[in-house]
Amino acid sequence: MGRNRLIALSLAGLGFALASPLLADTKAGVDAWTRGDFAAAVKHWQTEAARGDADAIFNLGQAYKLGKGVKQDLPQAEKLFGQAAAMGHLQASDNYGLLLFQRGERGQALPYLRSAADRGDPRAEYLLGIAHFNGELVPKDWVRAYALVSLARKQGLPQAAQALTQMDQYIPMEQRQQAIALAAELDSQAQATRARQLAAVDLGATVPGANPPISAAPKAPRNPPPSVASASSAVAEAERVASGSNPASAGADYARPRPVVAQQTSVPKPAVPAAGAAPQGTATRPAAAGPWRIQLGAFGVAANADAVWNKVKGRPELAGHPRLNVKAGAVTKLQAGGFASREAAQAACSRLSAAGFTCIPAMN
């Protein structure tokens, strides 16, 4: 490895804990899981999942990830997390992104990792921090790298502490001091994001006893700097450490309410080149049609959604894509619709995430 890259980190043994949303339609399965009857829990969730319940689909994904009540099947877990994520389930999108990253689909995982990091998930903060240090997937930015990994360490991620020790050998003191200020800013933003979401819906409790056996993580070499590729082998242990009843460390923001039909509130005009402004009332591109959307946030205050939309609506990724306000309990999901495929939505999210916006793909 190059001398300007950080230690190789090991994330082996990172298992998911089952964070169960206690909604009425999944509670029977949660109760069965809590008393150790995993097969009965899976049976309950299979019934609800067949009806399109995103929480049940997410919980089934956890069961397949852990191998409890069913034979362990990581591809099936990833598939289920992907289905629930497409329905707007935040915990599922976090887990889906981590599984994508683990199997090498790092570009596809990036929008999900950014979204999770925006909510303070230490696993995502750690991985993005390593990526920014190395300049892999994202621009090289040692200040942001140090800030993100510092936040992951603050939440008890041991790999983050090891990474910071090595970063200290490369990053100048002035940049580390700048990172301390940036970390405080990012932490405040993450708390505000969680608070918006938690204000409307009760937080799902973590089911006890859900942690799978943890395999020992191989020791990291002393000198070589960590890369994103080597970090993928460490996701299991970081998830184990990050799991628990604390939503900030578990990546579980809130129990997701049952989806409701989206209501289109406005169709913004696409940005028009200054040299040839279109006549008032005409659009430069017809509204796009397609089953996929991108989600730009979830807000308890409508004015906050408006503020985000006003910042992003002029970007080319949203040209021809109408704004959608999707009610979910007392919060409103800000989305843009009309993407023809998952790939198209992910491509838009990748560009928006690179510009600093929160974005995850979602299906109609």
C-alpha positions as CSV (number, residue, x, y, z in Angstrom):
1,M,0.0,0.0,0.0
2,G,1.1,3.6,-0.5
3,R,2.6,5.4,2.4
4,N,-0.3,8.0,2.4
5,R,-2.9,5.4,3.2
6,L,-4.0,4.2,6.6
7,I,-3.7,0.9,8.4
8,A,-5.5,-2.2,7.1
9,L,-8.5,-2.7,9.4
10,S,-10.3,-5.8,10.1
11,L,-14.1,-5.8,10.6
12,A,-14.5,-9.5,10.7
13,G,-17.3,-10.7,13.0
14,L,-19.7,-7.8,12.7
15,G,-23.1,-9.3,13.2
16,F,-26.5,-7.6,13.1
17,A,-28.6,-7.4,16.2
18,L,-32.3,-7.6,15.5
19,A,-33.8,-4.2,16.1
20,S,-37.5,-4.9,16.0
21,P,-40.2,-2.3,15.2
22,L,-43.0,-2.8,17.7
23,L,-45.9,-2.1,15.3
24,A,-49.2,-4.0,15.8
25,D,-48.8,-6.0,12.6
26,T,-45.4,-7.4,13.5
27,K,-45.7,-7.5,17.3
28,A,-46.7,-11.2,17.4
29,G,-43.5,-12.1,15.7
30,V,-41.5,-9.8,17.9
31,D,-43.0,-11.4,21.0
32,A,-42.2,-14.9,19.7
33,W,-38.6,-13.8,18.9
34,T,-38.2,-12.3,22.4
35,R,-39.2,-15.6,24.1
36,G,-36.8,-17.5,21.8
37,D,-39.3,-19.1,19.5
38,F,-37.5,-18.0,16.3
39,A,-39.4,-20.3,14.0
40,A,-42.8,-18.9,15.1
41,A,-41.5,-15.4,14.7
42,V,-40.4,-16.1,11.2
43,K,-43.8,-17.6,10.4
44,H,-45.6,-14.5,11.6
45,W,-43.3,-12.2,9.6
46,Q,-43.6,-14.3,6.4
47,T,-47.4,-13.8,6.6
48,E,-47.1,-10.0,7.0
49,A,-44.2,-9.8,4.5
50,A,-46.4,-11.4,1.8
51,R,-48.9,-8.5,2.4
52,G,-46.1,-6.0,1.7
53,D,-45.3,-4.9,5.3
54,A,-41.9,-3.4,5.2
55,D,-41.2,-4.0,8.9
56,A,-41.9,-7.7,8.5
57,I,-39.7,-7.8,5.5
58,F,-36.9,-6.1,7.4
59,N,-37.3,-8.5,10.4
60,L,-37.2,-11.5,8.0
61,G,-34.0,-10.1,6.6
62,Q,-32.5,-10.0,10.1
63,A,-33.6,-13.6,10.7
64,Y,-31.8,-14.8,7.6
65,K,-28.8,-12.7,8.4
66,L,-28.5,-14.2,11.9
67,G,-29.7,-17.8,10.9
68,K,-32.4,-17.8,13.6
69,G,-35.6,-19.6,12.7
70,V,-34.3,-20.2,9.2
71,K,-31.0,-21.4,7.7
72,Q,-28.6,-18.5,7.5
73,D,-28.7,-17.1,4.0
74,L,-26.9,-13.8,3.4
75,P,-28.0,-13.4,-0.2
76,Q,-31.6,-13.7,0.9
77,A,-31.0,-11.3,3.8
78,E,-29.6,-8.8,1.3
79,K,-32.6,-9.3,-1.0
80,L,-35.1,-8.7,1.8
81,F,-33.2,-5.6,3.1
82,G,-33.2,-4.3,-0.5
83,Q,-37.0,-4.8,-0.8
84,A,-37.7,-3.0,2.5
85,A,-35.2,-0.2,1.7
86,A,-37.0,0.4,-1.6
87,M,-40.2,0.9,0.5
88,G,-38.4,3.6,2.6
89,H,-37.4,1.5,5.6
90,L,-34.4,3.3,7.1
91,Q,-33.0,0.4,9.2
92,A,-33.2,-1.8,6.1
93,S,-31.4,0.7,3.9
94,D,-28.6,0.9,6.5
95,N,-28.2,-2.9,6.6
96,Y,-28.6,-3.2,2.8
97,G,-25.8,-0.7,2.2
98,L,-23.5,-2.6,4.6
99,L,-24.1,-5.9,2.9
100,L,-23.6,-4.4,-0.5
101,F,-20.3,-3.0,0.8
102,Q,-19.2,-6.3,2.2
103,R,-19.6,-8.1,-1.0
104,G,-17.7,-5.5,-3.0
105,E,-20.5,-3.4,-4.5
106,R,-19.1,-0.3,-2.9
107,G,-20.2,2.3,-5.4
108,Q,-23.8,1.0,-5.1
109,A,-23.5,1.0,-1.3
110,L,-22.3,4.6,-1.1
111,P,-25.6,6.4,-1.1
112,Y,-26.9,4.1,1.7
113,L,-23.7,4.6,3.7
114,R,-24.0,8.4,3.4
115,S,-27.6,8.3,4.5
116,A,-26.7,6.1,7.5
117,A,-23.7,8.3,8.4
118,D,-26.0,11.4,8.2
119,R,-28.0,9.8,11.1
120,G,-24.9,9.0,13.1
121,D,-24.5,5.3,12.4
122,P,-20.9,4.6,13.6
123,R,-20.3,1.8,11.1
124,A,-21.1,4.1,8.2
125,E,-19.1,6.9,9.7
126,Y,-16.1,4.6,10.0
127,L,-16.3,3.3,6.4
128,L,-16.8,6.7,4.9
129,G,-14.0,8.1,7.0
130,I,-11.6,5.5,5.7
131,A,-12.8,6.2,2.2
132,H,-12.1,9.9,2.5
133,F,-8.7,9.2,4.0
134,N,-7.7,7.0,1.0
135,G,-9.6,8.9,-1.6
136,E,-11.5,5.7,-2.6
137,L,-15.1,6.1,-3.8
138,V,-15.1,9.7,-2.6
139,P,-12.7,12.7,-2.8
140,K,-9.6,12.5,-0.5
141,D,-10.4,14.8,2.5
142,W,-8.3,14.2,5.6
143,V,-10.2,16.7,7.7
144,R,-13.6,14.9,7.1
145,A,-12.0,11.5,7.4
146,Y,-10.6,12.3,10.8
147,A,-13.9,13.8,11.9
148,L,-16.0,10.8,10.8
149,V,-13.7,8.2,12.3
150,S,-13.6,10.3,15.6
151,L,-17.4,10.2,15.7
152,A,-17.3,6.4,15.2
153,R,-14.8,6.1,18.0
154,K,-17.0,8.2,20.3
155,Q,-19.7,5.6,19.9
156,G,-17.4,2.8,21.0
157,L,-16.2,1.3,17.7
158,P,-12.8,-0.2,18.5
159,Q,-11.7,-0.2,14.8
160,A,-12.1,3.5,14.8
161,A,-9.7,4.0,17.7
162,Q,-7.1,1.9,15.9
163,A,-7.6,3.9,12.7
164,L,-7.2,7.2,14.5
165,T,-3.9,6.1,16.1
166,Q,-2.6,5.4,12.6
167,M,-4.1,8.6,11.1
168,D,-2.2,10.6,13.7
169,Q,1.0,9.5,11.9
170,Y,-0.1,11.1,8.6
171,I,-2.6,13.9,9.2
172,P,-1.0,17.3,10.3
173,M,-2.0,18.7,13.7
174,E,-3.7,21.7,12.0
175,Q,-6.0,19.4,10.0
176,R,-6.8,17.3,13.1
177,Q,-7.8,20.4,15.0
178,Q,-10.1,21.4,12.1
179,A,-11.5,17.9,12.2
180,I,-12.5,18.3,15.9
181,A,-14.7,21.3,15.0
182,L,-16.2,19.5,11.9
183,A,-16.9,16.4,14.1
184,A,-19.0,18.6,16.5
185,E,-20.9,20.1,13.5
186,L,-21.6,16.7,12.0
187,D,-22.6,15.3,15.3
188,S,-25.1,18.1,15.8
189,Q,-26.5,17.6,12.4
190,A,-26.9,13.9,13.0
191,Q,-28.7,14.5,16.3
192,A,-31.1,16.9,14.6
193,T,-31.8,14.4,11.9
194,R,-32.6,11.7,14.4
195,A,-34.7,14.1,16.5
196,R,-36.9,15.0,13.5
197,Q,-37.6,11.3,12.9
198,L,-38.0,10.3,16.6
199,A,-40.3,13.2,17.3
200,A,-43.1,11.5,15.3
201,V,-42.8,7.8,15.9
202,D,-42.0,5.6,18.9
203,L,-38.5,4.1,18.7
204,G,-38.4,0.3,18.2
205,A,-36.8,-1.6,21.0
206,T,-33.9,-3.9,20.5
207,V,-34.8,-7.6,21.0
208,P,-32.4,-9.2,23.6
209,G,-30.3,-12.2,22.8
210,A,-30.3,-11.5,19.1
211,N,-26.5,-11.3,18.7
212,P,-25.0,-14.2,16.7
213,P,-21.8,-15.8,17.7
214,I,-18.9,-13.5,16.9
215,S,-15.7,-14.8,15.3
216,A,-12.4,-13.4,16.4
217,A,-11.1,-10.6,14.1
218,P,-7.6,-11.0,12.8
219,K,-5.1,-8.5,14.1
220,A,-4.3,-5.6,11.9
221,P,-0.8,-5.2,10.6
222,R,1.2,-2.5,12.5
223,N,2.3,-0.3,9.6
224,P,0.2,-0.5,6.5
225,P,-2.6,2.1,6.3
226,P,-6.3,0.8,6.1
227,S,-8.1,0.7,2.8
228,V,-11.8,0.6,2.0
229,A,-11.2,-2.9,0.6
230,S,-9.7,-4.2,3.8
231,A,-12.3,-2.4,5.8
232,S,-15.1,-4.5,4.3
233,S,-13.8,-7.5,6.1
234,A,-14.4,-5.7,9.4
235,V,-18.0,-4.8,9.0
236,A,-19.3,-7.7,11.1
237,E,-17.4,-6.7,14.3
238,A,-18.4,-3.0,14.0
239,E,-22.0,-4.0,13.6
240,R,-21.8,-6.1,16.7
241,V,-20.3,-3.2,18.7
242,A,-22.8,-0.7,17.1
243,S,-25.8,-2.8,17.8
244,G,-27.9,-2.4,21.0
245,S,-30.7,-0.3,22.4
246,N,-29.1,3.0,21.6
247,P,-30.6,4.1,18.2
248,A,-27.5,6.3,17.6
249,S,-25.2,3.3,17.6
250,A,-27.6,0.8,16.2
251,G,-28.5,2.8,13.1
252,A,-32.2,2.2,14.0
253,D,-33.8,5.6,13.8
254,Y,-37.4,4.8,14.6
255,A,-40.1,2.2,14.0
256,R,-41.2,2.9,10.5
257,P,-45.0,3.6,10.2
258,R,-47.0,1.8,7.6
259,P,-46.5,3.3,4.2
260,V,-49.3,5.5,2.8
261,V,-50.0,6.6,-0.7
262,A,-47.8,9.4,-1.8
263,Q,-49.4,12.7,-2.6
264,Q,-47.9,14.9,-5.3
265,T,-47.9,18.4,-4.0
266,S,-46.1,20.2,-6.7
267,V,-44.3,19.7,-9.9
268,P,-41.2,22.0,-10.0
269,K,-40.0,23.4,-13.3
270,P,-36.6,22.0,-14.3
271,A,-33.7,24.4,-14.2
272,V,-33.6,26.4,-17.5
273,P,-30.3,27.6,-19.0
274,A,-29.8,31.3,-18.5
275,A,-29.1,32.0,-22.1
276,G,-32.5,30.7,-23.3
277,A,-35.1,31.1,-20.6
278,A,-38.3,29.2,-21.3
279,P,-41.6,31.1,-21.3
280,Q,-43.4,31.3,-18.0
281,G,-45.4,28.1,-17.3
282,T,-43.5,25.8,-19.7
283,A,-41.0,23.2,-18.7
284,T,-37.8,22.3,-20.6
285,R,-38.4,18.6,-20.1
286,P,-41.6,16.6,-19.6
287,A,-42.2,15.0,-16.2
288,A,-40.5,11.6,-16.1
289,A,-42.4,8.5,-15.4
290,G,-41.2,5.4,-13.6
291,P,-41.7,3.4,-10.5
292,W,-38.5,4.4,-8.7
293,R,-38.0,7.5,-6.5
294,I,-35.2,9.1,-4.5
295,Q,-35.8,10.1,-0.9
296,L,-34.1,13.3,0.2
297,G,-35.1,13.2,3.9
298,A,-37.9,12.8,6.4
299,F,-39.2,15.9,8.2
300,G,-41.6,16.6,11.1
301,V,-41.7,20.3,10.0
302,A,-42.9,21.0,6.5
303,A,-40.7,24.1,6.3
304,N,-37.6,22.0,6.6
305,A,-38.7,19.9,3.7
306,D,-39.3,23.0,1.7
307,A,-35.8,24.3,2.5
308,V,-34.1,21.2,1.4
309,W,-36.2,21.1,-1.8
310,N,-35.3,24.7,-2.6
311,K,-31.6,23.8,-2.4
312,V,-31.8,20.7,-4.6
313,K,-34.6,21.3,-7.1
314,G,-32.4,23.1,-9.6
315,R,-29.9,20.3,-9.9
316,P,-29.8,18.4,-13.2
317,E,-30.4,15.1,-11.5
318,L,-34.0,16.3,-10.7
319,A,-34.8,17.8,-14.0
320,G,-38.3,16.5,-15.0
321,H,-38.7,14.6,-11.7
322,P,-41.6,15.9,-9.7
323,R,-41.5,16.5,-6.0
324,L,-43.5,14.1,-3.9
325,N,-44.5,14.5,-0.2
326,V,-45.2,11.1,1.3
327,K,-46.9,11.2,4.7
328,A,-45.6,8.6,7.2
329,G,-47.4,9.2,10.5
330,A,-46.4,12.7,11.7
331,V,-43.4,13.0,9.4
332,T,-43.2,13.7,5.7
333,K,-40.8,12.0,3.4
334,L,-39.4,14.3,0.7
335,Q,-39.0,12.4,-2.5
336,A,-38.6,13.0,-6.2
337,G,-40.3,10.5,-8.5
338,G,-40.3,9.2,-12.1
339,F,-37.0,7.2,-12.2
340,A,-37.3,4.3,-14.6
341,S,-35.1,1.8,-12.7
342,R,-33.2,1.2,-9.5
343,E,-30.0,2.0,-11.4
344,A,-31.3,5.4,-12.5
345,A,-32.3,6.3,-8.9
346,Q,-29.0,5.1,-7.5
347,A,-27.1,7.1,-10.1
348,A,-28.9,10.2,-9.2
349,C,-28.4,9.5,-5.5
350,S,-24.7,9.0,-6.0
351,R,-24.3,12.4,-7.7
352,L,-26.5,14.1,-5.1
353,S,-24.6,12.4,-2.2
354,A,-21.3,13.5,-3.7
355,A,-22.7,17.1,-3.6
356,G,-23.5,16.7,0.1
357,F,-27.2,15.9,0.0
358,T,-28.8,12.9,1.8
359,C,-30.3,10.6,-0.8
360,I,-31.5,6.9,-0.9
361,P,-33.4,5.1,-3.7
362,A,-37.0,4.1,-2.9
363,M,-39.7,2.3,-4.9
364,N,-43.2,3.6,-5.5
